[in-house]
Amino acid sequence: MPEVVVHWRPVVKAFAAIDVDLKKRLGDDLKEAAAPVVETARQLVERYPGAKVNTITSRRLGPRVWVQQGAKKVTGRRPDFGALQMTKVLMPAATQREEEVRRGVNSALNRYAIEAGF
């Protein structure tokens, strides 16, 4: 199972000390790194009738990024659909694209380290 939550707080803090704007740029790059998971999750959720494909997005708050299904409406036909999406769509998508996400994160961190002169 992939590391769904990765704590980058010390890294973000160190970069923020170098460049105040870096926290926003890093968040943008991490959101971009999550794009493969969003793409795969959308493909996986298509097989469920009535699922809203376009509501699966990556979100960010500062340097924190996550993938979520943002549909607010509950039809009552499938009260366990949220749990189903997590176990059958979002987590498998994260597992399938884990290496690409890691490469995207490492690429961003390496680029910032080079910019900072490390």
Secondary structure, DSSP 8 states (H G I E B T S, - for coil): ---S----HHHHHHHHHH-TTHHHHHHHHHHHHTHHHHHHHHHHHTTSTT--GGGEEEEEETTEEEEEE------SS-TTHHHHHIIIIIHHHHHHTHHHHHHHHHHHHHHHHHHTT-
